[in-house]
Amino acid sequence: MAAGAFAPVDAEPPVFSPAFRRELETLFRWRRDVRRFETTAVPERVVAQVIRAAASAPSVGLSEPWRFVRVGSRAARAAVAANFEEMNALALAAQPSDRRALYARLKLAGLREAPVQLAVFCDEAAPQGGGLGIATMPEMRRYSVVCAVMQMWLAARARDLGVGWISILDPHRVARDLAVPEGWSLVAYLCLGYPIEEHIDPELSRAGWQARQSLPDRVLHR
């Protein structure tokens, strides 16, 4: 079977060993939001593998609403970078005075270094899926795209790649600058590449921005 290909749909269900489950848990814990990348090129076959992993995600009504745009031209990347700089300046100005200096020190994007950039959109108008599951919760299409992003993230980490999700962007401007079809909404702008450094704790935690909170505080029982 070709590298990165999935098993046929009639394959026998796998049996996941305790060792596999431990490795999977390790993968979860070492998945980080990366901002510091090497400029080393990522092989195209590896990029294809992580996108294929994303496209195996579950989706509401089997609508598969994800749409991937490879952002590689100098003009397109410059437009996204300018978008980020403007939105980040607004975000900085909106910070409380006692947090502004800390915010200014944070590295919040790897746009200048990341060799691969992907804009991930949701096709809100796609007929696939027949509208199943979205009458009461139309946002489920976008949630499906988020599932795809998370699968891509884990597949990338398993291949020694880092992923950075940039949300400090005007999404409508990104859609215009990338000239995507009407009805596509931006869900994620991702930077991919080999990380310069790896840590098991989040960078924002190390920078003093926010510490992780206790899980029991976020689990309610009714």
N, C-alpha and C positions, 0 to 999 in steps of 0.2 A: 504494500500500500504506500502511496506517495507520502512524503514527509508532511506532517500536519493534517493529513486527511482524516476524516472521521470514519469509524466503523460503520458498516451497512446497518440499516434500520432493523434487520432481522437477526442481529448478533445476539448471542446469549448475554443475559444480564451479568455484569461483572460482580465479583466478590471482593470487597475492599478490606484489606487486611488491617490489623491494628497499626502496623508500621506505616501503611499508606495514610491512615487517619492522622497519625502523629505528624507526618510530613505535610499533610494538607493544613493542619493547624499552624505549623511553622510558616507555611506560605501566607496564610491569613495575617499572622503577626508581623511578618517582614514586608508586607505590602505597604509602601509609603507613597505619599504625595511628593514627587521629586521636582526640584526646581534647579538643581545644579547638574548639568549634563556635560559629558565629553562631546566633542564635535565629531567623533568617529562615526562614519556612516553605518547605518543598520542595514544588513543584507535584505534585499527585496523579498526573498522567500520567508524571512522571519516576520516582516511586516504583514505579508499575506497570511501567515499562520495566525497572528494575533487578531487580525480582522475576521478571519474565518471562525475563530473561537468566539468572537463577539456575536457573530451571526447565528450561532447555535443556541442563543439565549431564549428563554421563554418569552412569549408576547401575548397580550390580550387578544383573544379570538384568533390566534395564529396570524395576526396582522403583519408581523415583521416590519414595523414602521421605521426602522433605523435606515439612515442614509449617510454614507461616509464620503467626505470630500477631502482628498489629499491636497494640502495647501503647500505647494512647492515653489511657485514663482516668486521672484523678488518683489514684484508689485503687490501680490496678494499678502505676502508676509509683512510687508511694510505697512499695509493698510491695517492689518490686525494689531501690529505693534503700536501704531499711532492711536488706535482705538483704546488699547490697554493703557497707554500713558495718560490719555485724557481722563478715562474713567478712574484710574488710580489716583490722579491728582484730586479729583472730586471726593473720592473716598477718604483720602488723607485729610482734606479740609474739613470733612464731616466728623472726624474723630474728636473725642473729648480732649481738651488741652493736655491733660496728664497722660494721655495715651499716644499723642501725635508723634513724639520722638521715637517711641518704640515701633509704631507702625511704619515710620519712614525707614527704619533699619531692616524691616522684613524683606526677604527676597520672595516675591509673590508670582514670579513667572520666569520661565526659561526660554523665552521666545528668541533670544539672540543666539542661543547655543544649541538648542534641540535640533537634531538633524531631520526628524520626522515630525510633522504637525498634521493633525487630523481635526476637522470640524465634523461633529456628529449631530445630525439633524433628525427631527421627527417629521415624517410626512403626515400631516394632519388630515390630508384629503385622500389618502390612499384607500381604494375600495376593498383591498384585500382584508379578509376577516369578516366582511359582511356586517360590520357594526356591532359584532358580538362583544358584550361586556363593557361598552363605552357609553351607553345611553344615560346611565346615572353617574358615571365617573369617566368623562372624556379624557381626563388627565392620565388614564391608564396607558394610553399610547406612549406618552412621555416616560412614564414609569418603566415601560417595557424597554425603551431605549436606554434608560439608566441600568437595567439588568444587563444589557449588552455591553455597556461601558465597563461594568464591574467584571464581567467575564474577560473582556480584553485586558483589563488591568492585571488580573491574576495570571492570565496566559503570558503577558509580557514579563511579569516578575519572575515567572518560572523559567524564562529564557534570559535572565540576567539583565532585563531592560527595566528602566524606570519610566513612570508615567506621571505627568503633572497636569492637573485639571485646572484650567484658568476660567474663573467666573467673573472676573472684574472686567467685563466687556459689555458694550451695548449690543445685545443679540440681534436686534433688527438691522443695525449697521453692518454686522458681520454677514448677515444674509444678503444684504444689498451688495457689499463689496465682493462677495464670492459669487454673486449672480446666480443664486440657486433658484429653483422653481418656486413660484408662489405657493404658499401653503406649507412650506418647510419651516420649522421653527428650531432654532439652535438649542440643543440640550447640553452639549459639552464641547469645549475646545481643548484638545489634548496635545501635549508635547511628549514625544517619545524619544528615548535615547539611552545610552549607557550612563548610569549615574557616576559622578565623580567620587562620591562617598556614600556609604550605606549605614543607616542607623535603625535600630529596632523601635526607637521612640519617635514620635512626630516632631518635625522641625519646629513647628509652632510651640510645642511644649518646651523644647530646648531653648528657644528664643525668649521664653518667659511670657508668651502671649496668652496661653490657655493650657491648663492641665487637664488630663483626662479625668472624667468623673466616675463614680462608682456605678456599676451596672444595677445593683439592687435598687438604687434611687430612681431608676428609669423603668422598672418593671412593676406594674400595678396588678392587683388581684381583686377581682370583683365577684 
